[in-house]
Amino acid sequence: MHRRFIVPSALAATLLLAIPAAASPGTVGAPGIGDPYYPASGNGGYDVSHYDLRLKYQPTTDLLEGTATILATTTQELSRFNLDFGLDVSEVRVNGKKARFATSGDHELEVTPAEPLAKGKAVSVVVRYAGKPSELKINGWTAWARTPDGGVAAQEPESAVWWYPSNDHPLDKATYDISVSVPDGTQAISNGVLQSQSSKLGWTRFNWRSDKPQATYLTTLAVGKFDITTDKTADGLPVLNAYSKDLGANAGAARASLERTTEVAEWLTEVFGPYPYNALGGYVPNVTSGFALETQTRPFYSPKQFANGANVSVVVHEIAHQWYGNSVSVDGWKEIWINEGFARYSQWLWSEKEGEGTAQELADYTYAQHPADDPFWKVKPGDPGPDDQFALAVYDRGALALQALRNEVGDDTFFALLRGWPAEHAHGNANVGDFLRYAERVSGKPLAALFDTWLYQPSRPALPAAADAGLAEAALSARSAARVERPASWKKIAATNTVHDHGDHGHGERPDRGHAGHEHR
């Protein structure tokens, strides 16, 4: 899923009119964090450290009521700042005092504190709100999925706007406490560890905690009736998997896949290093979508992922993201390769481990499927553009780049890179350039030409260029014939291609922020 934002010509005038007379432009927080792919995403002027969400949700009506407490530190003087949010707000308080607020555009909540905020100061923001998330449409769609017995928030690159106010961009990660009250007999599933649950007067409250930095789009909520399995890893980490009670024929395959989550995570610790969080698991709600998403500690899986039987490969992909994408997050959405290229390559490594085709054999077969005139090669994984951010080439060509790197530096160095990178950038943000410099430092080799060939050139690497990237001569010969045997794992891996089909939501254009709304006191 992606959205392309167009800045209307009247935007500057609209924003200037919205600035209070006493404020100077230099003290107004920017309405975007500065991502060129999504100019409206995130906000400027502050850094969030923690979200405390106290929610109540009624599945029969889709009514969500909430109080969000946001702890942040100002990064500039602020007379006004924005939050990304779309539901109806009844009250905002900043440092305990009522604040004025207004809405603008599709999802901007503009907050004017009673007193200007100094730079470098701790700030608490409390927002009270209510609404029906499925009725909130932005560019004609909603990231909130209704199910027969509840609702689910899981989308990329944005889903928070539909259920809590935030600084909605991966650059501003925070810890979370998410407390959700639902009717008895219904469960609320979220990230991290279930701290407690209690029932009173027909309602059950579930209290979840994520104690490591987490991007907003990786925060999830699922309300419904689930069969839940729990366990502990050998290291004592809690494992929780949840399955909608009405998955029908897909129920068995879903369980046969997710119940191997611990096994997959233990194997990935050998590849990527220690697991970065204090919980793991996954959930499968009864949704009609076909994608999966690496929501932190507890990935979301659509039932359609298991329509043809168990598929552990998709579990490998989403658990790999816990290192590549979640712990080390993009510093901008153009850097998506450092998420998806590595997650896809983890599937190739799983195939290698399972004896169903080596990563090299999968690389050879992938290359052979795409002739020189295939649009596949026009997509640049290192900077695909917002319309191709989740294109298949970002995954498969991105994995080809890693195989080329592996051949260039050798297995010992390559696997040292895979382990060292998430350790060096744990719980932070990074970009493709950072990985290139890291790989050159660890390998002692110049790698810019290899990265340029595989990540940035809008064409199929010619055989000499591929040879320069260190690909085996036997593989090149096979590619020349374009008759490469299909690895046994190919079908299962190809079945997970829909992990990047987040719905046809982003192909239309919409205004960045169209109008100043009503102001409240």
ABEGO torsion letter per residue (X at the ends): XBBBBBBBAAAAAAAAAABBAABBAAABBBABAGBAABAABEBBGBBBABBBBBBBBBAAAGBBBBBBBBBBBBABBBABBBBBBABBBABBBBGGBBBBBBBBEAABBBBBBABBBBBGBBBBBBBBBBEBAAABBBGGBBABBBBAAEBBBBBOABAAAAABBBBBBAABBBBBBBBBBBBBGBBBBBBEBBABBBBBGGBBBBBBBBABBBBAAABBBBBEBBBBBBBBBAAGBBBBBBBBAAAEAAAAAAAAAAAAAAAAAAAAAAAAEBBABABBEBBBBBBABABBBABBGBBBBBAAAAAAEBBAAAAAAAAAAAABGAABBBABAAAAAAAAAAAAAAAAAAAAAAGAEBAAAAAAAAAAABBAABAAAABBAABAEAAAAABAAAAAAAAAAAAAAAAAAEAAAAAAAAAAAAAAABGBBBBAAAAAAAAAAAAGBBAAAAAAAAAABBBBBBAAAAAAAGBBAAAAAAAAAGBBBBBAAAAAAAAAAAAABAEBAAABBBBABABBBBBBX
